Amino acid sequence: MCGAPEGLAALVDALGAKALPAGRRDGAGAAGHQCASNRPSAGRAEETGGAACLRRTRRSKAGTLLKHLIPLRTDHWQEKLPGFAEVDLVSHSGNSARGEFAYSLNLTDVHTGWTETRAILGKGRQAVLDALQEIQAALPFPLRGINSDNGSEFINWHVGSWCAHHQVQFSHSRPYKKDDNAYIEQKNWTHVRKLMGWDRYDTPQAVEAMNDLYRHELRLWLNLFQPSAKLMEKVRVGSKLCCRYDLPRTPLDRLQAEQADEPIESAPLAALVKLRPRLDPFQLSRQIDRKLQGIYALAQTRLIPKLPSNRQQRRVTF
């Protein structure tokens, strides 16, 4: 993980130079750096021409190349500083993955548990990058590293070059190993799925309503008032495995404790510390409930999981 931003930036430049060498941007030049077994025979050169080369070019995947450049992380974060986060997408497709629908981009800091979420329509690379930039600006501490799964929404040149430019360590987990991203998988349930359910949201109005909740009341409630206990160590006693936790604290409390040890110069953090005494958690809870009911009304009812006919109005208790 050491030197990941610098190494990624250098490899991006190097790979870009190799992928598009000077003077080889036409069809004939592209065939020149193919291996012999992949080149068209002389008899078929005129028949196939640039079409065969174009078909071969389309088979290469940028994500496959980038996976060799982005470090693979198999252990858990051992960092004792805020800023090293895990990131993932939660889909809101209902029972059909057809067409374009909303996603919740979820990012959680491993050390403090601070979580930020943004809704996007579709998982295009630019939409994901815009959400990451907005989350980075909203964090009350510098973003030092992110770890994602192997989806193409994260393993792409847009996110890779953005991390290299902002000196953010970028790593990815092993395929089909959700335990590599255990922190964010937990937050996907408690911070997103438990609230939004499995309904389908596929309109800009629904995405805007979700972001209105994510950016304001829900963010303040979860990070300023929701305490959690953090696992400190596991001790085996005979045949039993005993887990020891620290005292339950909110993400803001953990940030303040970190600031006492190593001062963090952050205007957003100071503003949040002053804001918390003026907030009423019960009023926040009522506002969250009202906004959730408005979001539920925007769900696409034709493509949601079937539920019993006696289904009651949902209510999330905070």
N, C-alpha and C positions, 0 to 999 in steps of 0.2 A: 504493500500500500504506500510505502514511502516514495515520494517523488512522482506520484501518479499524474498530477496535472501537467508537470513538465514533460514526462514521458509520453503522455497522451498527445500533447500538442506537437511534439517532435514526430511521433509516429503518424499523426494525421497529415502533417506536411510531407513526410516521406512517402506515405502511401498515396497521397494525392499526386505526387510527382510521378510515381510508378504507374498509377492507373491511367493517367493522361500524359504520357511523355510528349515532349515538344516535337512537332513535326510528324506526329502519328495520329492525327485526329480524323483522317479520312478512312474510307473502307479498306484500301490497300495497305495502309500503314498499320491498321488494327490487326490485319492478318499476319503481319510481319513478326509480331511478338507472341504468336500462338505457338503451342508445341506442335511438332510435326504430325502427331496423330489426330489433331483437331483441325488441321488445315484442309481445305477442299483440294481434291486431286486436280492435276493440271487439265485433265479432260473435262472436268465438271466446273472449272473455274469460271468460264464464260456463262455457263448455264445457271449456276447458283448466284455468282456475283456477290454483291453486298448483302443480299437477303439472308444467306446462310450465316454470314458473320454477325448480322443483326440479331438473328435468333439465338446464336451462342452468347452474344453479349447480354441479352435479356435474362439468361439463366443465372447469371451471377447475382448474388444478393449482398447488399451493403451490410446487412446485419451480421452475416456470417463472417465477413472480413473484420468488422468492428469487435466481435466477440474475442478475437485474438489480440486486440489492442487494449481492451478494457480488462482490468484485473478481475479474476474470479475469487470471490470471498466465500469461504466455507465455514469460518468460525463466526462467533458473535463479536459484536463491537466490544473492545476492551478500553475504549477511550473514556477518560474521566473529564472531558470537556464538552459543553453543549455545542451543537453544530453538526454532529455526525448523525445522519438521518437515514431512514428507510422510506421508500416511496413505492406506491402501487396505485392501480386503477381499480375501481369498483364499478361494474356495469349496471345500468338500469334499463335492461332490455325486456323485462317481463319474461314470457315464455317463448319469445321469438327473437332470434338474433338477426332478422332481416332488416335491411334499411339502416338508417342513421338514428342513433339514440344517444342518451346522455350517459356520461361517466362522471364519477367523483374521483378526482385526483387527491389522494391522501398521502400526507407526509408527516412522519412523527420523529421527533428527536429521541435518540436512544437513552441519553443520559438523564434528561429531565422529564421526558414524556410529553413535551409540548407538541401539539398536533394542529396542523393547518389543513384545510380541505377546500378545494375549488371544484365546481361543476363545469364540464365542457360538453359541447355537442359533437359527438364523434371523437375518435382518438387520433386525429391527424397530428402530424409532428409539430406543426406550428402552434396548434391549439395547446398541446401538451407543454411546449416551451413557454408560451405566454403564461400559462398557469404556474409553472415553476418560477418564472420571473416575478410574478405577483406575490407568490408565497415567500420568496426570498426577501422581497421588500417589506413584507409584513412581519417577519420573524424579529423578535427582540434581541437576537444574537446573530453573529455571522454564520452563514452556512459554510461548513468546512468539507462536507462529504455527503454523498448520497449512494445508496445501494438499491438496485432495482432488480426485477426479475428479467427474463430474457425476451420480453415482448418488444416488437419492433417500434412501439410508441416511445420506448426509452432508448433502445439500442439503435441509434441513428446518428448521422453526422450533425444534425441540429443540436441535439442535447450534448453530444460529445465535445463539439467545438465550444459550446457555451460553457461547459464545465472547465475546459482548459483555459478559456479566456478569463473566467472568474476565480481561478485557482481553487476549484472544488474537486476533491477526490471523487472519482467515479468508478464504481465497481458493480458487478452483477452476481447473482446467486446461481446455483446449479439448476439445471432444468428439472422440473417436477419435484423440487425439494422445498416445500413451503416452510420448513423449520429454519431454513437459512434466513428467512425474513419474518421471524416469529413476532417481532414487535409490531410491525405494520399489519400483519394478518390479524392480530388481536384488535387493533384499532379499526380495521375494516368492519368488524362486527359491532363493536361498542359505539363507534362514532358515526358510522354511515348506515350499514345494513339494518341495525336495530331501529333506526329512525325512519329511513326511507322505505324499508320493506323490499319486496320483490316486484313492485309495480314497474310499468314501463313509462319512461318520460322521454319524449322525442320531439319536443317543441322548444323554440327559443324562450318562450314565456316560462316554461317549467325550469329551464336552466337558470334563468335570471332570478326566479323565486328561490331556488336552492342556494344560489350564491348570496342572495340577500340574507339568508339565514346563516350560511357558513361564515360570512365576513363579519357578522355583528353578534347577535345574541348567543348563538351556539359556541362561537369561538371564545367569548368571554366566560360563558358558563363552564366549559370543559377545562379551560386552562387556568382560570382564576379561582374556581370554587369546587372543582371535582378532585378530591384527593385519591391517591392510589398508593399501595404498598409495593416497593420494589424488591425483587429477589436479590439478596446479598450473597448467599452461599448455599451449597447443598452439602450436607454431612450425612454419611452412612453410619448408622448405628445398628450393628448386627445385620439383620435382613431388611431393615427399614431405611428409607431415604428421607431424612428430615430437611425441610427447607426453612431457611431463616430469612426474614424480611426486615426491612427498616421500618420506621414509623411512617404511617400514611401522611403524605404531603401532596399539595397541589403542584403542578408544573411551575407556577410562579414562585412558590415557596422554595422549590429546588433551585431556581435561578437566583433567588436572593441569597441562598446559602452559598452558591457558587461565587456570587459577587463578593461575599464577605471574605472568601479565601483569595480570589483573584478578581479584582474590580473589573467589571465589564462596562466600558463606556458606551452606553446605549440610551438614546433619548426615548425610543419606544418603551423600553423596560421601565424607565423612570416614570413615564406617563401612565403605564399600567399599574404601577405600585400606588400612585396617587389616585387612580380611578377606582380601585377595588373598594375602599371604604365608602364610596358614594353610591355603589350599586346595591340593589336589593335582589338577592338571589331568587326570592319568591316571585317577584315581578318579572325577572328574566325567564323563569320557568313558564309563567303564563304567556309571555310573548312568544316563546318557542312553541308552545302548544298551538297558539293561534296561527302562526306561520306554517306549522306542519299541516294543519287542516287545510290551509290554502294550497299547499303543495300537493296534497293527496287529491284535491279536486282537479288538478291539472294532469293527472295520470291518464294514460291511454287505456281505457277500460276494455277495449277489444283484445289486447295482447297482454294480459296479466294472468298470473297463475289462478286456477280455479279454486274458489273457497266455498265453504258451506253457505247456504242461502241465509242462515240466521246470523251471518257475520255482523258484529256490532261495530260501531264507530271506534277506530283505533285511537288510543291515547298512550303516549309515552310518559312514564312517570320519572321525574328527575329528583 
